[in-house]
Amino acid sequence: MASTSAAGPTRWEALFGDLEAQARAQSAAEADALVSEMTRAEHATMTLADRFRAVVGAVVTLELLGGAPLRGVVREAADEWALVQGVRPEPVCQHLVPLAALAAVHGLARQASPAASRRDALGLGPVLRALQRDRARVTVRTLSGTVGGRIARVGRDHLDVDVLDDRGTVLVPFSALLVVSEAP
């Protein structure tokens, strides 16, 4: 029977030690690959609204499809919209922004916060109808310009704005809507 010399382990012990090290390295690599794949799968289920919900209270800069940026604090977020409180130099009023009107967003974290209640699924129409009920004065920014007034009607895919200065009505399709802001 061979004995271990005082100089170190036997050849067999070194071989088994090397095999164990290779097995640990392979196991660690497989675990890393699994974590990476699970992370990618989790990211694939994230929505833009989930990313906004994760930063409620944080300052973001929104690049709108119309080109003008809007900077403010995220106050609320739902599946179709975000409510942003303007910060200086922007007017310090609230802005309802359809998520479909965004070209880019600066300041969102990598984290996401999934919808926690039915309120999170509240669409754009019901929020605009609440503004209509309150007879709130608003400024509506669209792809073609800005109009100020009160929301007169809200349909499934559009709203009518009664313009205060000329008493006319402007129909705005949701697809052209960029921001509905509190009137100053």
N, C-alpha and C positions, 0 to 999 in steps of 0.2 A: 504494500500500500504506500502510495506516494504521500509525502508529508509536505506541508507548506513551509517553504524556507523563510527564514527571518527577513529575506530581502523583499518579499512581496507575495501577492497571490499567485496561485498556479495558473498555468495556461488555460485550463478549463474554466476556472473562476473568471478570468479576464474575458473569455469568449462569452460566457453567460451574462456577465455584466454589460458587455457591448450589445448583446441581443436585447437585453432589458431596456437599455438606453434607446435603441432604435425603436422598440415597441412604444415607449413613452413618447418619443418624438412624433411618431406616426399618429398616435392617439391624440396628441395635442394639435397636430395639423388638421386632423379630421374634425375635432371640436371647433377649431377656428373657422374652418370652412362651413360647418353647420351654423355657427353663430352669424357669419356673414350672410349666409343664405336666408336665415330667419329674419335678419335685419332688413334685407332687400324685400322680402315678402311683406314685412310690416310696413315699410315705406310705400309699397305698392297700394296699400289700402288707405293711405292718408289722403285727405282732401285739403283743398285750400282753406276751407272753413275750419277744419281741425287745426291747421297751423295758426289761423287768426285767433281761435279760442285759447290757444296756448300762450298768447302774448297779451291778453287783456290787461290793460294798465301800462303797456309799453308804448313808446313812441315809434311810429313807422312812417315811412314816406311811400305814398302810393303814386305810381305813374299811371295815369289814366289813358285810355285809348285815344282820347282827344289831344294828348300831348302835355297837358298842364299837370304838374305834380301837386300833391296834396299831402301836407305833413300834419300828423296829429297823434293823439293817444287813442288806442283801441279801447272803446268802452264796452262794446258787445259784438258778438259775431254769431251769425246763423248760417244755415246752409247756402243761402243765396245773397247775403249782404253782410256788411260790417258797418258799425256805427263808430265814427271817429270824431273825437273832440279836437278841433283845430288848436294849434299852438302857435305862438308868435314866430315868424311874421305873418302867418295865416290869420284870418279872422278867427277869434276864439269862440266859434259856434260849433254846433254839431252837424255832421255831414253823414247822410245815409248813402253808402256806396254799394251799388250792385257788384258782386264779385265778378260778374261777366264784363264789367267795364274796366277791368284792370289789365294793363299791359305788363307791369312789373311791380314788385313790392320790395322795399329795402327795410330791413330791421326785423324780419320774422326769424324766430328761433328754429332750430332743427326739430324741436319737439312738436308733438301734436297732442291735442286734447279732444277726444271724440265727443260727439253730442251727448249731453247728460240728461236732457229733458226734451219734452215736446216743443218747448219754446225755441230750442235750437233749430228746429225744423221749420220754424215760422217763415213763410215765404215773403217775398217783396210786396205782393199785393196787400196782404193784411196790415203790414206796417204803413203803407201809403194810405190805406183806408182809415187808419187811426189818425193820421195827420189830417185827412179830409174831415173826419168827425170833429176834430179840435179846431177846424177853420184856421189852422196855423198858416202864417205867411211864410212862404218858402221861395228859394231861388233854385230853379231847376236848370242844371247844366247838361246840355246834350252834345252830340257830335257836331251839330251845326251852330251852336250858340247858347245863349243864356236867356231865360225868361223868368220874371218874378211875378208872383201872384199867390193864389190859393188853389189847392187841389179841388177840382169840382167833381170829378168822377174817376173811379179806378176800375178798369176792366181787367180781363184775364191777362192781357199782354200789353196794356197801354194805360196812360192816364191823361186826363184833360186838366189843363191849368187855366183858370180864369185869370187873365192878365189884368192887373189893377189899373194901370195907367190908361189903357185904351178900351177897356171893357170887352175885349175879344177873348176867345178861347183858343188855346193851342193844344192839339193832340200830340202826345209824345209816346211813341212805341217804346216798350221796355228795352228793346234791342239798341236804341239810340241813347238811352239814359246813362249819364255818367255819374251825376251826384245830385241829391236833393239836400239842400242846406237850409238851416234856419235863416230866415231873412234878418238882416241886421236891424 
